[in-house]
Amino acid sequence: MMGKNIKAAIVLIAVFAIGLVGFYVFSAEMGDGLERTTSDEGIVESEPIYNAPLDYGSAYGSSLVMGIIGFVAVLLSFTAFWLLAKKRGQKSG
Amino acid sequence: MAPEVWILGFILALPVVAYAFYRVGRTVDERTVPFMALLAAGIFVAQMLNFPVGGGTTGHLVGATLAVLLLGTWGGVVVMTVILTIQCLVFGDGGITALGLNLLNMAVIAPLVTGGILYVFRGKFALPATSAAAWTSVFLGAFAAAVELGLSYSISGGEYGMAMSLAVPAMLGWHLFIGIGEAIITVGIVAFLTRVAPETLKMRIGRPQEALA
């Protein structure tokens, strides 16, 4: 079971690494639907009140690393949520 | 966004998110947790891969329909919430004040719309239902975002957001095409999973096998 999940994680990251090539070839310079809508109207984003520690990167290598960091962060956060929910369930049950 | 609007986003989204976490925490089979975590992580990286939709604009997979198909409506809400929260807090995507609205649009409206459409079809016309759910979830999520921009504009007297009459057609125009991309990707993944790992599509909490019977 564990081996199957690790294999699946490797496949997902490999697909991401390949897809990222396409992103940098075709899409990296363009904004998405919301960004396009707001930029067409000349809306400028205000100064953020919270500065995140990381960004998605602006080149293939950095984006790949950030994607893997995000992948692991989501994986761990989800697992942590589950363990917390289970612990609470055991306490109340 | 006007403060009244982004605060409203948290007020509307958080109770639904809390209920979804409660439901999933109580009902999900422990063996499905690694799968849920992998799905969430996979959607996170997929969202980084924008695809061109023409006119110098791109879109990306939202993934709510995929999550609902594999995990049920409440599982979909939980997965989308985890993704959007990590995107916001770790990568600064969307901004912290907009998190409530992003949760409302992509972690509440999109999964609930998908769940509703799949419920209506109840396993019939599996792939057309999947594509309809994927497209509609993106389109209605974008409509909600446009309304939020318009409300911000009205409430703040033009200081935030943009006029509803501009926001709605612009957002819907772009997301008409972005939704098609979402539908194609979602149907492609579902068709692939149906062939190689059909058991994953039976995990729909509450109504197993119905979505893609």
Interface residues (C-beta under 8 A of the other chain):
Chain A: M1 M2 N5 A8 A9 L12 I13 F16 G19 L20 G22 F23 F26 S27 A28 M30 G31 D32 G33 L34 R36 T37 T38 D40 E41 I43 E45 P48 I49 Y50 N51 A52 P53 L54 D55 Y56 S63 M66 G67 I69 G70 F71 V72 A73 V74 L75 S77 F78 T79 F81 W82 A85 K86 R88 G89
Chain B: F21 V24 G25 R26 V28 E30 R31 V33 P34 F35 M36 A37 L38 A40 A41 G42 F44 V45 A46 M48 L49 N50 F51 P52 V53 G55 G56 T57 T58 G59 H60 V78 V79 V82 I83 T85 I86 Q87 C88 L89 V90 F91 G92 D93 G95 I96 T97 A142 A145 A146 L149 G161 M162 L166 A167 A170 M171 W174 H175 I178
